[in-house]
Amino acid sequence: MEWILIIVVGGVLGWLASIVMRTDAQQGIFLNIIVGILGALLGRFLLAPLLGGGSITDGPLSLPNILVSLLGAIILLAIVNLVRRGRVR
C-alpha cells in the first residue's frame, strides 16, 4: 500500500514541478511519476540534511516531507533542462 501512495504523490509532485519549470507540455503522466519519485530521492539526499525532515519515500507523509520532495523534483528538472538545452528555463 505504501508504494501506491508513493506513486500517486510522486505523480502529483512531478506534475507540480513540471508546471513550475514550464515543461508540462513535454511530459506525460509516466514521466511525471518518474520525476516525482527521483526528485524525492534527490531531495532526501541533498535537501533533507539541510532543511530537516525527509521525503515522501521516508515514513509518514507530512508537509515538510512533501516540500522537500517537491524541491528535489524542481532541482531534478532544472538539471535536466540545463543538460538538454544548456540553460535553465
C-alpha positions, 0 to 999 in steps of 0.5 A: 500500500505504501508504494501506491501512495508513493506513486500517486504523490510522486505523480502529483509532485512531478506534475507540480514541478513540471508546471513550475519549470514550464515543461508540462507540455513535454511530459506525460503522466509516466514521466511525471511519476518518474520525476516525482519519485527521483526528485524525492530521492534527490531531495532526501539526499541533498535537501533533507540534511539541510532543511530537516525532515525527509521525503515522501519515500521516508515514513509518514507523509507530512508537509515538510516531507512533501516540500522537500520532495517537491524541491528535489523534483524542481532541482531534478528538472532544472538539471535536466533542462540545463543538460538538454538545452544548456540553460535553465528555463 
